[in-house]
Every structure is written in C-alpha cells, then in structure tokens.
Amino acid sequence: MLVYPNPLQNGNWTLEVGNFIPGMIAEIFDATGRLVYHLQVTTARSEISITVAAGVYTIRVSANGNIFTQKLIKL
C-alpha cells in the first residue's frame, strides 16, 4: 500500500494498492480516532478527495482480515 503525496500540502492523496482485492475498504481517522473518510476501493489506484484540517491522520486499508495502516500528514 502506498499513499502519496505525504505530507500533503494541497490537492488530494492518491492510494495505490499493489494487489487489489474485491471488498477492500479504506478508512481515514483523525488524531482523536474519529472516522473522517470511508472508501470502497474498486481499483488498484484511487484518488482520495477529502477536505480536512492540517494535522496527522491514519489511513487503514482492510481486506480479507488483513489490515494495513499508514500515518498521513496534512500541512
């Protein structure tokens, strides 16, 4: 899993998953753990169009019981 650009100054993040798995879900949480974005991943590369305040976020991508996480920074 790759999310870029990170840190993000403006625009959108791009999510690339190496092996797309049907049913894959991406969720972004803010620093308090609140869900701020949810995406049913349908392709190996997705645009994450989200308007959030500057800060640190966590993206969690899950499929078939596997969970991958990455910190995201919005400047």
Secondary structure, DSSP 8 states (H G I E B T S, - for coil): -EEESSSB-SS-EEEE-SS--TT-EEEEE-TTS-EEEEEE--SSEEEE-----SEEEEEEEEETTEEEEEEEEE-
